[in-house]
Amino acid sequence: MDTLVELTAAECRDLLTTDTVGRVGFVTPHGPRIVPVNYVLRDDAIEIRTSPTSELATYGPGARIVVEFDHLDTERHRGWSVLVHGTCGPAEDHRNGDGRERDVGPVPWAGGERPIWLRVPLTELTGRRVGGPHWPHPVVSGRGRGY
């Protein structure tokens, strides 16, 4: 059985560049919610697109939320997980002067309009991995970086 290894903030930040999908946890009057999201790491924050009618757009801004990113290798019994805790707020407007969206990624997997950009600063960034002392972190999505 391998020991859990705490990741440094730099390792966590580097892993955030390997994919574009995570999960956001937040609380609504109806209880906690966890929803998958596409994201981009911009400066020192996670930016997420959502629709104006989503629960995330309704209950996220101004609230402390958590965003989780992970990768699991079930065959080799190894994986990593990174958590970002922070206060959700609006992100910079990513539209051109003509109202069209600039190409700033990510392209949401879910259909429909997603014009609302939310931002979660990397206020608290933690992570851990399991799978041996010299396990190289995988390139998850093909975006290009691993260890």
Secondary structure, DSSP 8 states (H G I E B T S, - for coil): ----EE--HHHHHHHHTT-SEEEEEEEETTEEEEEEEEEEEETTEEEEEE-TTSHHHHHSTTSEEEEEEEEEETTTTEEEEEEEEEE-EE----B-TTS-B-S-S---SS-S---EEEEEE-SEEEEEEES-TT------SSSS---
